[in-house]
Structures are given as C-alpha cells and as structure tokens.
Amino acid sequence: MLYALILLQFLAHIMADYLFQPHHWSVKKSRKVLTKYHFYHGLIVFIFSWLLSLDPGFWKAALVLTTAHLLLDIIKSYAQTSLKQRKNDYFFSDQLIHLVIIIIVAWSYHYFYGIQFLVDVSIRTIAVVTAFVFCLKPANILIKHIFIAFSIESPEEMESNGNGSVEEKSMPMAGKVIGVVERILVLTLILVGQFSAVGFLIAAKSILRFNEYRKNEYILVGTLLSFGIAIVLGVLISLK
C-alpha cells in the first residue's frame, strides 16, 4: 500500500506541475519571488495530492506536501529573480527534492496514521496510468532540459542563428506532438507484448533524414530519448 501511495503522489505531482499549471503562471512566478500564482498552483497541488491519495484522511499529508511545494517554488523564484539563475540550473535537483519529500511524507503518513484506500486499485494499474501521463507533457519537458544540459540546439535555434529556413521553426512544436504519439504507441505495444512492432517503429523513424547534419543529430537524440523513456517505463511495468 505504501508503494501505491508513493506512486499516486508522484502522479499527482506531475499532473499538478506539468499538465494543470498554465505556462503563463510559470512565467509570472519566474519574475517575482511571491505572486498570487504561487498560491493558485499550491491549491492545485493540494487538490491533486488529496484526491489521488484515494484516502480521505490524507488531507493532512497533502497539506504538508503543498506547503513544501510552495516553499520550493518560492526558493526557485528567488533564485531566478535575485540570483539570476536559469530554470535548467536546478530542474533535476528540484525534481529529486520533490520525489524525496513525497517518499518521506507518504512513509510518515503510513507509519503514523495507516493508509485506508477508498477503492482497491492494483499498483500495476497505478503504474500504467502514471506511465501514460508521464509520456505526455512531462516527458517533453524532461527531454527539453536534457537538451539544454548538454547544449544541444534545436532547429529553431539554428534558424535564429541564420542556418536554416523559415519552415524549420515549426519543427520543435511538431516534434513534441510526434514525441508524445510515438511514446504512447511504444508504451502500449510493450505492455501488450508486441516488442517486434516497437522495432518496426524505430526502423520507420530512422528512415527520416534531413540535408543538414546538425538537424539529423538533433532529431536522432530526441528520438532515442523519446523511445528510451517509453521503453524503460514499459519494461519496468512488465517486470511487476
């Protein structure tokens, strides 16, 4: 039950942070240490944390998670406004801290109060739902920050440097959509045991070629990361 609760809270975290937080909220929060959007986001974190716990008594722990999330957001805003740090400078450490807090709070709630789910849901079902949600916008954001961490320029950035055509500017957004679709397909195929079809998808994607070497390199890295995320998630769930 503890593992199920931790997974549910991770699902709540990615939904509140990436799917239900409008982009303009993040922009506003990056420009000022404390804004009303910090509290709007905190409310969303509390709602998802409590509802997805499937335990009415978890509101106490959800409040702790929300407070911790709000404090981390304020610290990030301070780092961006006062210390002039880029968001990517602390993205991975920030997510690790969130995960550690989720584990500690879930374990503490389990130890002191006990977990009483309203409905009986298997951990595999929770894992499948979490994996599919992660393959949406969260995976795109993860890949984006990996690109930034390794200084890999997108075709849009190449165009801004005078190395590409106008049509190339649409590629990053199209790539996000393609990435989501391919991850959903790969994850679904792995979960139903159609591994050979996954190989077919990878082979089909490898046919895509561009005239410019750097663009090929960008798409190849993105494809490997995208397929890799879906494959790892699918394999981990299949091992259960």
C-alpha positions as CSV (number, residue, x, y, z in Angstrom):
1,M,0.0,0.0,0.0
2,L,2.9,2.4,0.7
3,Y,4.3,1.9,-2.8
4,A,0.9,2.5,-4.3
5,L,0.6,5.7,-2.3
6,I,4.0,7.0,-3.3
7,L,3.2,6.3,-7.0
8,L,-0.1,8.0,-6.6
9,Q,1.6,11.1,-5.1
10,F,4.1,11.1,-7.9
11,L,1.2,11.0,-10.4
12,A,-0.4,13.9,-8.5
13,H,2.9,15.8,-8.7
14,I,3.4,15.5,-12.5
15,M,-0.2,16.3,-13.1
16,A,-0.2,19.4,-10.9
17,D,3.2,20.6,-12.1
18,Y,3.1,19.9,-15.8
19,L,-0.5,19.3,-17.0
20,F,-2.6,21.6,-15.0
21,Q,-0.2,24.5,-14.4
22,P,-0.6,27.1,-17.2
23,H,2.6,28.3,-18.8
24,H,1.9,31.9,-18.0
25,W,1.8,31.0,-14.3
26,S,5.4,29.7,-14.6
27,V,6.4,32.9,-16.4
28,K,4.8,35.1,-13.7
29,K,6.4,33.1,-10.9
30,S,9.9,33.4,-12.5
31,R,9.6,37.2,-12.5
32,K,8.7,37.8,-8.8
33,V,9.6,36.0,-5.6
34,L,6.0,35.7,-4.4
35,T,2.8,36.1,-6.5
36,K,-0.8,35.0,-6.4
37,Y,0.1,32.3,-9.0
38,H,2.3,30.6,-6.3
39,F,-0.9,30.1,-4.3
40,Y,-3.0,29.2,-7.3
41,H,-0.5,26.5,-8.1
42,G,-0.3,25.4,-4.4
43,L,-4.1,24.9,-4.4
44,I,-3.9,22.7,-7.5
45,V,-1.1,20.7,-5.8
46,F,-3.3,20.2,-2.7
47,I,-6.3,19.1,-4.7
48,F,-4.5,16.5,-6.8
49,S,-2.4,15.3,-3.8
50,W,-5.5,14.7,-1.7
51,L,-7.8,13.4,-4.4
52,L,-5.3,11.0,-5.9
53,S,-4.3,9.6,-2.5
54,L,-7.7,7.8,-2.5
55,D,-7.7,8.3,1.3
56,P,-9.9,11.0,2.8
57,G,-7.6,11.3,5.8
58,F,-4.6,12.1,3.6
59,W,-5.6,15.8,3.6
60,K,-3.1,16.4,6.5
61,A,-0.2,14.9,4.5
62,A,-1.4,16.7,1.3
63,L,-1.2,20.0,3.3
64,V,2.4,19.2,4.2
65,L,3.2,18.4,0.6
66,T,1.6,21.6,-0.6
67,T,3.5,23.7,1.9
68,A,6.8,22.1,0.9
69,H,6.0,22.5,-2.8
70,L,5.1,26.2,-2.2
71,L,8.3,26.8,-0.3
72,L,10.4,25.2,-3.1
73,D,8.6,27.3,-5.7
74,I,9.4,30.5,-3.7
75,I,13.0,29.5,-3.5
76,K,13.1,28.8,-7.2
77,S,11.5,32.2,-7.9
78,Y,14.1,33.9,-5.6
79,A,16.9,32.1,-7.5
80,Q,15.6,33.3,-10.8
81,T,14.9,36.9,-9.8
82,S,17.7,37.6,-7.4
83,L,20.4,35.2,-8.2
84,K,19.7,35.3,-12.0
85,Q,19.8,31.5,-12.3
86,R,18.3,29.8,-15.3
87,K,15.5,27.3,-14.7
88,N,17.5,24.5,-16.1
89,D,20.2,25.1,-13.5
90,Y,18.1,23.4,-10.8
91,F,15.5,21.4,-12.7
92,F,16.9,18.0,-11.9
93,S,17.8,18.7,-8.3
94,D,14.4,20.3,-7.8
95,Q,12.6,17.2,-9.1
96,L,14.8,15.0,-7.0
97,I,13.9,17.0,-3.9
98,H,10.2,16.8,-4.7
99,L,10.5,13.0,-5.0
100,V,12.3,12.7,-1.7
101,I,9.7,14.8,0.0
102,I,6.9,12.7,-1.5
103,I,8.5,9.5,-0.2
104,I,9.1,10.9,3.3
105,V,5.6,12.3,3.7
106,A,3.9,9.1,2.3
107,W,6.0,6.9,4.6
108,S,5.3,9.1,7.6
109,Y,1.5,9.1,6.9
110,H,1.6,5.3,6.5
111,Y,3.6,5.0,9.8
112,F,1.5,7.3,12.0
113,Y,-2.0,7.0,10.5
114,G,-2.1,4.0,8.2
115,I,-3.3,4.0,4.7
116,Q,-7.0,3.4,4.0
117,F,-7.8,3.5,0.3
118,L,-11.5,4.1,-0.6
119,V,-11.1,1.8,-3.6
120,D,-8.9,-1.2,-4.2
121,V,-6.6,-0.3,-7.1
122,S,-3.6,-2.5,-8.0
123,I,-0.2,-1.0,-8.1
124,R,0.2,-2.1,-11.7
125,T,-2.9,-0.1,-12.7
126,I,-1.5,2.9,-11.0
127,A,1.9,2.4,-12.7
128,V,0.3,2.1,-16.1
129,V,-1.7,5.3,-15.7
130,T,1.3,7.2,-14.3
131,A,3.5,6.0,-17.2
132,F,1.0,7.1,-19.8
133,V,0.6,10.5,-18.1
134,F,4.4,10.9,-17.9
135,C,4.7,10.1,-21.6
136,L,2.7,13.3,-22.4
137,K,4.0,16.8,-21.5
138,P,6.3,15.7,-18.6
139,A,8.5,13.6,-20.9
140,N,8.7,16.5,-23.4
141,I,9.9,18.8,-20.6
142,L,12.4,16.2,-19.4
143,I,13.9,15.8,-22.9
144,K,14.0,19.6,-23.3
145,H,16.1,20.0,-20.1
146,I,18.4,17.2,-21.2
147,F,19.0,19.1,-24.5
148,I,19.7,22.3,-22.5
149,A,22.0,20.4,-20.1
150,F,24.1,19.1,-23.0
151,S,23.9,22.3,-25.0
152,I,22.0,20.6,-27.9
153,E,20.5,23.3,-30.2
154,S,17.0,22.8,-31.7
155,P,16.3,23.6,-35.4
156,E,14.5,26.7,-34.2
157,E,17.7,27.9,-32.6
158,M,19.7,27.1,-35.7
159,E,17.3,29.1,-37.7
160,S,17.7,32.1,-35.4
161,N,21.4,31.8,-36.0
162,G,20.9,32.1,-39.7
163,N,21.5,28.4,-40.5
164,G,18.0,27.3,-41.6
165,S,14.8,28.1,-43.4
166,V,11.6,29.5,-42.0
167,E,9.9,26.1,-42.2
168,E,12.3,24.7,-39.6
169,K,10.8,27.0,-36.9
170,S,7.7,24.8,-36.7
171,M,9.7,21.6,-36.1
172,P,10.2,21.8,-32.2
173,M,6.4,22.0,-31.7
174,A,5.7,19.3,-34.2
175,G,8.4,17.3,-32.6
176,K,6.7,17.5,-29.3
177,V,3.5,16.1,-30.8
178,I,5.3,13.4,-32.6
179,G,7.2,12.5,-29.5
180,V,4.0,12.1,-27.5
181,V,2.4,9.9,-30.1
182,E,5.4,7.7,-30.5
183,R,5.9,7.3,-26.8
184,I,2.2,6.3,-26.3
185,L,2.5,3.8,-29.2
186,V,5.7,2.3,-27.9
187,L,4.5,2.0,-24.3
188,T,1.2,0.5,-25.4
189,L,3.0,-2.1,-27.7
190,I,5.4,-3.1,-24.9
191,L,2.5,-3.5,-22.4
192,V,0.7,-5.8,-24.8
193,G,3.9,-7.7,-25.5
194,Q,4.4,-6.6,-29.2
195,F,8.1,-6.0,-29.0
196,S,8.7,-6.6,-32.7
197,A,6.3,-3.8,-33.5
198,V,8.4,-1.5,-31.4
199,G,11.4,-2.4,-33.6
200,F,9.4,-1.6,-36.7
201,L,8.5,1.9,-35.3
202,I,12.2,2.6,-34.6
203,A,13.2,1.4,-38.0
204,A,10.4,3.6,-39.6
205,K,11.6,6.6,-37.7
206,S,15.2,6.1,-38.8
207,I,14.1,6.5,-42.4
208,L,13.6,10.2,-41.7
209,R,16.6,12.2,-43.0
210,F,17.4,15.9,-43.5
211,N,20.0,17.6,-45.6
212,E,21.7,19.2,-42.7
213,Y,23.9,17.0,-40.4
214,R,23.1,19.0,-37.2
215,K,19.4,18.7,-37.7
216,N,19.8,14.9,-38.2
217,E,21.8,14.8,-35.0
218,Y,19.1,16.8,-33.1
219,I,16.3,14.5,-34.2
220,L,18.3,11.3,-33.6
221,V,19.0,12.4,-29.9
222,G,15.4,13.3,-29.4
223,T,14.1,10.1,-30.9
224,L,16.5,8.0,-28.7
225,L,15.4,9.8,-25.6
226,S,11.7,9.6,-26.5
227,F,11.8,5.9,-27.3
228,G,14.1,5.3,-24.4
229,I,11.7,6.8,-21.9
230,A,8.7,4.8,-23.2
231,I,10.7,1.5,-23.3
232,V,12.1,1.9,-19.8
233,L,8.6,2.6,-18.4
234,G,7.1,-0.3,-20.3
235,V,9.8,-2.7,-19.2
236,L,9.6,-1.6,-15.6
237,I,5.8,-2.2,-15.5
238,S,6.1,-5.5,-17.3
239,L,8.6,-6.7,-14.7
240,K,6.0,-6.3,-12.0
